[in-house]
């Protein structure tokens, strides 16, 4: 049961990382094409997407590394 929970959590973090890559790609690559007064465009045009995307990638990546290390450690001790 615990193994299923850990595997599901790692899969969820992988999805978060992919979403972060997509969000940061959109924020960095696509031009905004909006004027400064257009509030509708201000959130989705660059800096917010990039910061949110990189945040998701870093958080997801660090947590995934910790999860994989914990799984490897548990597997090594279960086999002893």
Order of alpha helices (4+ residues) and beta strands (2+ residues): alpha-alpha-alpha
